[in-house]
Amino acid sequence: MNYVLIILILVAVGAVVYALARGLIAFANMKPDDVDAEGVTASHKKQNEMMFARVKYQAIAIVLVALLILIAGGQS
């Protein structure tokens, strides 16, 4: 069971890094001229989308780490 949780944690951490990289790329490619009807640039939308994805994946990783600690602590 511990190995499965460790693999899931690594997948969640990978998703966090991926979302972070995509957000940074959107930030680097910011084009002030690309504004929609609401006055929001496409890169800002992408940055916000990636920020929420990153927070979601971080929360999943934290829950998995806590679960791993609980299970590992109960086995000793």
N, C-alpha and C positions, 0 to 999 in steps of 0.2 A: 504494500500500500504506500509506503514511503517513497518508493521509486516513481510510482505514478504521480504522486503529488509533486515531486521534484521536477518531473518532466512538464507537468502542467504549469508550474511556477516559471520554468524557463520559457515556455511558450508565451505566457503572459508578459514576461519581461521583454521578450522579443517584440511583442505587439506594442509595448510602451515605447521601445526604441524606434520602431517603425513610425508610430504616430508622431513622435517627437521630431524625427527627421523630416517627415512630410510637412509638418508645421513650419519647421525652419526653412525648408525649401520654398514654401508659399510666402514666407516672410521675405526671403531673399529675392523672389521674383515679383515683388509688389509693383504694380503699375497704377499710379494715381489716376490715369485717364480711364481705366476700366471700371466705371461706376454704373450701378444699376439705377432703377427708378427711385429707390429709397435713399440713394446717396452712399451706398455701401459698396466698397470695391470687392471684386471676386476673390482677391487674395485674403481679405479680412474674413470673408465667409469661410474660406478653406482653413485659415488659421484657427478660427473658433471651432470648426468642426473637428479638427485634429486635436485641439486642446481638450474638448469634451471626451473624445475617444481615448486620449492619453490618461485622463483622470479615471475613466471607467476601467481601463486595463490595469492601472495602478491599484485601484480598489480591489479588483479581482485578485491581483498578485498578493496584496496584503492579507486578504481573507484566506488564500491558500497557504501562505506562510504561517498564519495563526493556526490553521487547521493542522498543518504539519507539526508545529510545536506541541499542540495538544495531544496529537496521536503519539508522537515520539516520547513525550513526557509520561504518557500513560503506560508505555511499554517497559520503562525502566524500573 
